[in-house]
Amino acid sequence: MKNPRIAIVLVISILLLTTAAMAADNVAAMYKSKCQVCHGPDGKGDTAIGKKLGVKGFHSPEVAKMSDAELITIAKKGKAKMPSFDGKLTDDQIKELVLYIRHLK
């Protein structure tokens, strides 16, 4: 390349995109291992266990109106039959999961 700055920008861009993709994969794997059994792959809560426990879908009006802070607290402390993930997941991991479930379709 004639302009080394362009090459540097391209390399940095590729690294950032790769890092973001890896982070997204990590959050998806975490959701799958910690949440999916009850909440389902789409967050609707219509799994056998989810139905038995009365899990609300993430897009239900009741859950959709909750703030991120409320969802973080529920994930940390548990609620009803949902277990606490405090000590099992870091605060940052819980925040990432909340962002992830907000984007489930």
Buried (B, 14 or more C-beta within 10 A) or exposed (E): EEEEEEEEEEEEEEEEEEEEEEEEEEBEEBBEEBBBEBBBEEBBBEBEEBEEBEBBBBBBEEBEEBEEEEBBBBBBEEEEEBEEBBEEBEEEBBBBBBEBBBEBE
